[in-house]
Amino acid sequence: MTGGDDHELKPGLERVTRAAERHAENAGLALHHDPALRRHALVGLARNVVKYGIPYCPCREVTGDQERDRANICPCRTHREEIRRFGECECGLYTAKQTEDRSNQEERENGIHD
């Protein structure tokens, strides 16, 4: 985000972050362990909230077709299948809980965490 975007995106960013955290907890998922990837996805969601008033998934095109676009409201309809198959959703916001746990363990073993 650039300085000019900060003020405009801040309320949307806070809203989508809380929603993503709630969804991850309720669904038994995790948010991506990489802070830069996680923030990138959340900023994309926040931009869509500002632009469209709806948290469309940042990795999917907003077409203007309400039926088609409805499937891409985060968490999108395909995120569970993507997580099951690949360990994370396409935009990388949500990951399988065990993927997150394994990443944290690898970081501890490599001395990244205290």
C-alpha positions as a Markdown table, in Angstrom:
| # | Residue | x | y | z |
|---|---|---|---|---|
| 1 | Met | 0.0 | 0.0 | 0.0 |
| 2 | Thr | 1.2 | 3.4 | -0.7 |
| 3 | Gly | 0.7 | 6.4 | 1.6 |
| 4 | Gly | -2.4 | 7.6 | -0.2 |
| 5 | Asp | -4.0 | 4.2 | 0.0 |
| 6 | Asp | -3.5 | 3.7 | 3.7 |
| 7 | His | -6.3 | 6.0 | 4.9 |
| 8 | Glu | -8.8 | 4.7 | 2.3 |
| 9 | Leu | -8.1 | 1.0 | 2.8 |
| 10 | Lys | -7.6 | 0.9 | 6.6 |
| 11 | Pro | -11.3 | 0.3 | 7.6 |
| 12 | Gly | -11.7 | -2.3 | 4.9 |
| 13 | Leu | -8.5 | -4.0 | 5.8 |
| 14 | Glu | -9.5 | -4.2 | 9.4 |
| 15 | Arg | -12.9 | -5.6 | 8.4 |
| 16 | Val | -11.6 | -8.3 | 6.1 |
| 17 | Thr | -8.8 | -9.2 | 8.5 |
| 18 | Arg | -11.4 | -9.8 | 11.3 |
| 19 | Ala | -13.6 | -11.8 | 8.9 |
| 20 | Ala | -10.7 | -13.9 | 7.7 |
| 21 | Glu | -9.6 | -14.7 | 11.2 |
| 22 | Arg | -13.1 | -15.7 | 12.2 |
| 23 | His | -13.6 | -17.9 | 9.2 |
| 24 | Ala | -10.2 | -19.6 | 9.6 |
| 25 | Glu | -11.0 | -20.3 | 13.3 |
| 26 | Asn | -14.6 | -21.5 | 12.7 |
| 27 | Ala | -13.6 | -23.6 | 9.7 |
| 28 | Gly | -10.5 | -25.3 | 11.3 |
| 29 | Leu | -8.2 | -23.5 | 8.8 |
| 30 | Ala | -5.3 | -21.2 | 9.3 |
| 31 | Leu | -4.3 | -17.9 | 7.7 |
| 32 | His | -1.1 | -18.2 | 5.7 |
| 33 | His | 2.0 | -18.2 | 7.9 |
| 34 | Asp | 3.9 | -15.8 | 5.6 |
| 35 | Pro | 3.0 | -12.3 | 6.7 |
| 36 | Ala | 3.7 | -10.7 | 3.3 |
| 37 | Leu | 1.5 | -13.3 | 1.4 |
| 38 | Arg | -1.2 | -12.9 | 4.0 |
| 39 | Arg | -1.2 | -9.1 | 3.8 |
| 40 | His | -1.1 | -9.1 | 0.0 |
| 41 | Ala | -4.4 | -11.2 | 0.0 |
| 42 | Leu | -6.0 | -9.1 | 2.7 |
| 43 | Val | -5.1 | -5.8 | 0.9 |
| 44 | Gly | -6.6 | -7.2 | -2.3 |
| 45 | Leu | -9.8 | -8.0 | -0.4 |
| 46 | Ala | -9.9 | -4.6 | 1.2 |
| 47 | Arg | -9.4 | -2.9 | -2.2 |
| 48 | Asn | -12.4 | -4.9 | -3.5 |
| 49 | Val | -14.5 | -3.8 | -0.5 |
| 50 | Val | -13.6 | -0.2 | -1.2 |
| 51 | Lys | -14.2 | -0.5 | -4.9 |
| 52 | Tyr | -17.3 | -2.8 | -5.0 |
| 53 | Gly | -18.5 | -2.8 | -1.4 |
| 54 | Ile | -18.0 | -6.6 | -1.3 |
| 55 | Pro | -15.0 | -8.7 | -0.4 |
| 56 | Tyr | -14.5 | -10.4 | -3.7 |
| 57 | Cys | -11.5 | -12.8 | -3.7 |
| 58 | Pro | -8.5 | -10.9 | -5.0 |
| 59 | Cys | -7.3 | -13.7 | -7.2 |
| 60 | Arg | -10.5 | -13.8 | -9.2 |
| 61 | Glu | -11.9 | -11.4 | -11.8 |
| 62 | Val | -14.9 | -9.4 | -10.9 |
| 63 | Thr | -17.1 | -9.6 | -14.1 |
| 64 | Gly | -20.1 | -7.5 | -13.2 |
| 65 | Asp | -22.3 | -10.6 | -13.5 |
| 66 | Gln | -23.9 | -10.9 | -10.0 |
| 67 | Glu | -24.4 | -14.7 | -10.2 |
| 68 | Arg | -20.9 | -15.4 | -11.4 |
| 69 | Asp | -19.3 | -12.9 | -9.0 |
| 70 | Arg | -21.3 | -14.2 | -6.0 |
| 71 | Ala | -19.2 | -17.4 | -6.2 |
| 72 | Asn | -16.1 | -15.3 | -5.7 |
| 73 | Ile | -17.0 | -13.6 | -2.5 |
| 74 | Cys | -14.3 | -14.5 | 0.1 |
| 75 | Pro | -14.2 | -17.2 | 1.2 |
| 76 | Cys | -15.0 | -18.3 | -2.3 |
| 77 | Arg | -16.8 | -21.5 | -3.1 |
| 78 | Thr | -13.7 | -23.3 | -4.3 |
| 79 | His | -11.4 | -22.5 | -1.3 |
| 80 | Arg | -12.1 | -25.8 | 0.6 |
| 81 | Glu | -11.4 | -27.9 | -2.5 |
| 82 | Glu | -8.2 | -25.9 | -3.2 |
| 83 | Ile | -7.1 | -26.3 | 0.4 |
| 84 | Arg | -7.8 | -30.0 | 0.3 |
| 85 | Arg | -5.9 | -30.5 | -3.0 |
| 86 | Phe | -3.0 | -28.0 | -2.6 |
| 87 | Gly | -2.8 | -27.1 | 1.1 |
| 88 | Glu | -4.0 | -23.5 | 0.5 |
| 89 | Cys | -6.6 | -21.5 | -1.5 |
| 90 | Glu | -5.6 | -19.9 | -4.8 |
| 91 | Cys | -4.9 | -16.5 | -3.3 |
| 92 | Gly | -3.0 | -18.1 | -0.4 |
| 93 | Leu | -5.0 | -16.5 | 2.4 |
| 94 | Tyr | -6.3 | -19.7 | 3.9 |
| 95 | Thr | -4.3 | -22.8 | 4.4 |
| 96 | Ala | -4.9 | -26.2 | 5.9 |
| 97 | Lys | -4.3 | -26.2 | 9.7 |
| 98 | Gln | -1.7 | -28.9 | 9.4 |
| 99 | Thr | 0.1 | -27.0 | 6.7 |
| 100 | Glu | 0.3 | -24.0 | 9.0 |
| 101 | Asp | 1.4 | -26.2 | 11.9 |
| 102 | Arg | 4.1 | -27.8 | 9.8 |
| 103 | Ser | 5.4 | -24.5 | 8.5 |
| 104 | Asn | 5.7 | -23.1 | 12.1 |
| 105 | Gln | 7.6 | -26.3 | 13.1 |
| 106 | Glu | 10.0 | -26.0 | 10.2 |
| 107 | Glu | 10.6 | -22.3 | 11.0 |
| 108 | Arg | 11.3 | -23.2 | 14.7 |
| 109 | Glu | 13.7 | -26.0 | 13.6 |
| 110 | Asn | 15.5 | -23.5 | 11.3 |
| 111 | Gly | 15.8 | -20.9 | 14.0 |
| 112 | Ile | 13.4 | -18.5 | 12.5 |
| 113 | His | 11.2 | -18.4 | 15.6 |
| 114 | Asp | 12.5 | -18.0 | 19.1 |
